[in-house]
Amino acid sequence: MNKSKFIGEYSINASRKMLFPYISTASGLSQWFADDVNITEDKVYTMLWDGEVNRARIVSIKANQHIKFEFEGEDDDDLNSIEIRLEMNELTQEVYIKITDYSDLDDQEVSDLWEGLIHDLKEIVGG
């Protein structure tokens, strides 16, 4: 199946430094992104959604700026990935969360999914 590339940008009223733990730690991610998140000894994130376990590795990370996860799949050439960037508009000083999601979901499904997830994150951080 072909991957869809989804890009979404969401403004949020919080600093990048405050947001980064919510996108990079198991405890932060489990508050808004997945039902439960754990990190194994070999740095594999196990994320639970609706009773289904997904395993991901961090392939890129820069403190207070971005993180990229690649999800393990049956075929290494067909990996799903999610990149979460914390960007700041230098003119307005607004912080944006930029999501780049390569997945099997169609555009509307993934858009609805991220709208809900970012809404949950905003409620947690007050943004």
Secondary structure, 3 states (H helix, E strand, C coil): CCCEEEEEEEEECCCHHHHHHHHHCHHHHHHHCCCEEEECCCCEEEEEECCEEEEEEEEEEECCCEEEEEECCCCHHHCEEEEEEEEECCCCCCEEEEEEEEECCCHHHHHHHHHHHHHHHHHHHCC
